[in-house]
Amino acid sequence: MSSNNPLDIQRLLRDKEALKTVAQSQEAKALAGMLTQGRDQASLRRIAEDAARGDTQELSALVRSIASSPGGAQLLRQLSRSIDKK
């Protein structure tokens, strides 16, 4: 599955077992740690709520900051490979 394809992503989101497996992976846990590093729960909640309403500017900036770090980029590649296998 190509994780860049919106239809494949939608299929993964409907596959609860595959989604659970990916979410419980070491890569996902490490990525969650990077997302929360230096941010409080209220800030993360606001970013998620804004994204749910269509304002993805802060979420995009957060993902870009993680993707631009060597460790973050590697985690994203590993997570993408895990998703592609599902």
Buried (B, 14 or more C-beta within 10 A) or exposed (E): BEBEEEEBBEEBEEBEEBBEBBEEBEBBEBBEEBBEEEEEEEEBEEBEEBBEEEEBEBBEEBBEEBEEEEEBEEBBEBBBEBBEEB
